[in-house]
Amino acid sequence: MAVKIKTKDGLIDISNGVIATVVGGAATSNYGVVGMASKNAIRDGFDGILNRANYKRGVVVKSEDNEITVDVYIIVG
């Protein structure tokens, strides 16, 4: 699903992937956060866990009933 915002100029459509990328980038820029973990961290290899390039990993975006819920899974070191 995506977030849809209606304005006087038209409709703005923001995908959950874009929201996840922004949230993941903001999370990894904090002191002490060494990486993002997927919801099923067992599947992530050591290199995958510490790879900061994939900001969407570790972020679950749910949008329903005109609300957005964001779950963030981080690794602190």
GUFIZA-708082 format. One record per residue: residue in three letters; x, y, z of N, C-alpha, C in turn. Coordinates in pm, whole numbers, padded with zeros to 5 digits, always signed. Layout:
N
AlaXYZXYZXYZ;...
// end
This chain:
77
Met+00083-00119+00000+00000+00000+00000+00087+00124+00000;Ala+00025+00232-00031+00096+00359-00034+00014+00463+00041;Val+00082+00570+00076+00015+00682+00142-00033+00777+00034;Lys-00158+00815+00040-00214+00907-00059-00262+01032+00013;Ile-00215+01147-00032-00252+01275+00027-00314+01360-00083;Lys-00435+01404-00059-00505+01486-00157-00486+01633-00120;Thr-00439+01711-00217-00420+01855-00198-00504+01929-00302;Lys-00505+02059-00293-00581+02139-00391-00520+02129-00531;Asp-00390+02094-00537-00322+02085-00665-00323+01945-00725;Gly-00366+01846-00648-00369+01710-00700-00347+01608-00591;Leu-00309+01487-00632-00290+01375-00542-00142+01343-00529;Ile-00095+01330-00405+00043+01290-00377+00040+01145-00333;Asp+00119+01061-00399+00122+00918-00372+00264+00881-00328;Ile+00281+00839-00203+00413+00804-00149+00413+00655-00118;Ser+00506+00581-00179+00509+00436-00158+00568+00403-00021;Asn+00533+00285+00029+00588+00240+00157+00740+00222+00149;Gly+00791+00188+00031+00935+00174+00013+01009+00305+00034;Val+00951+00414-00013+01014+00546+00007+01013+00582+00154;Ile+00902+00558+00222+00895+00586+00366+00998+00502+00441;Ala+01009+00374+00406+01105+00285+00471+01249+00331+00449;Thr+01281+00378+00329+01416+00427+00301+01449+00551+00383;Val+01355+00644+00393+01378+00766+00471+01394+00733+00620;Val+01307+00648+00672+01314+00610+00814+01444+00535+00843;Gly+01481+00442+00756+01605+00366+00775+01728+00455+00770;Gly+01729+00551+00678+01841+00645+00670+01852+00730+00795;Ala+01738+00774+00847+01738+00854+00970+01783+00770+01089;Ala+01741+00645+01094+01779+00558+01206+01928+00531+01207;Thr+01987+00502+01091+02129+00467+01087+02220+00588+01105;Ser+02165+00708+01098+02249+00826+01119+02265+00860+01267;Asn+02202+00784+01355+02212+00809+01499+02333+00739+01558;Tyr+02394+00804+01655+02509+00747+01724+02469+00618+01794;Gly+02548+00514+01776+02524+00387+01841+02452+00285+01756;Val+02387+00329+01649+02319+00235+01560+02421+00189+01457;Val+02452+00059+01460+02554+00007+01369+02495-00060+01246;Gly+02366-00084+01245+02305-00145+01128+02157-00168+01146;Met+02099-00217+01039+01956-00249+01038+01942-00401+01034;Ala+01849-00454+01110+01822-00598+01110+01685-00620+01051;Ser+01673-00723+00969+01540-00752+00917+01455-00810+01029;Lys+01327-00817+01006+01237-00870+01108+01275-01013+01143;Asn+01325-01087+01046+01373-01223+01067+01525-01221+01062;Ala+01588-01171+01168+01733-01147+01169+01814-01275+01154;Ile+01756-01390+01180+01829-01516+01166+01878-01535+01023;Arg+01801-01486+00926+01837-01504+00785+01949-01410+00741;Asp+01972-01304+00814+02076-01207+00776+02213-01262+00812;Gly+02305-01253+00718+02443-01288+00748+02510-01173+00822;Phe+02627-01196+00875+02698-01092+00949+02725-00970+00861;Asp+02767-00993+00737+02791-00881+00645+02661-00807+00613;Gly+02554-00881+00597+02425-00819+00566+02372-00734+00680;Ile+02396-00776+00802+02349-00701+00919+02421-00566+00928;Leu+02549-00565+00903+02627-00442+00919+02629-00355+00795;Asn+02565-00398+00689+02561-00321+00565+02460-00207+00578;Arg+02508-00084+00575+02421+00031+00590+02353+00071+00459;Ala+02395+00013+00348+02345+00056+00218+02196+00027+00200;Asn+02146-00080+00259+02005-00115+00242+01925-00060+00360;Tyr+01879+00064+00347+01807+00129+00456+01670+00068+00479;Lys+01612+00006+00378+01478-00050+00392+01475-00175+00479;Arg+01588-00245+00488+01592-00364+00572+01573-00319+00717;Gly+01488-00385+00787+01465-00350+00927+01354-00249+00948;Val+01287-00208+00841+01177-00113+00854+01052-00178+00793;Val+00947-00185+00873+00819-00238+00826+00717-00125+00834;Val+00660-00090+00719+00562+00019+00711+00425-00042+00686;Lys+00331-00006+00771+00192-00052+00754+00104+00071+00747;Ser+00017+00076+00649-00077+00187+00639-00218+00131+00627;Glu-00301+00168+00723-00440+00124+00721-00525+00222+00801;Asp-00647+00239+00760-00742+00329+00826-00687+00470+00843;Asn-00622+00520+00739-00570+00657+00738-00462+00681+00843;Glu-00392+00574+00885-00281+00584+00980-00162+00507+00926;Ile-00043+00550+00967+00080+00482+00928+00148+00431+01054;Thr+00188+00305+01052+00265+00247+01161+00400+00205+01105;Val+00507+00244+01173+00642+00210+01129+00712+00134+01240;Asp+00756+00011+01211+00836-00068+01304+00980-00064+01256;Val+01073-00034+01346+01214-00022+01310+01294-00123+01392;Tyr+01373-00206+01324+01458-00306+01388+01603-00265+01366;Ile+01671-00226+01473+01808-00175+01462+01904-00263+01541;Ile+02031-00248+01510+02138-00314+01584+02220-00205+01650;Val+02233-00214+01782+02305-00113+01859+02439-00170+01899;Gly+02542-00090+01884+02675-00140+01921+02758-00035+01987;
// end
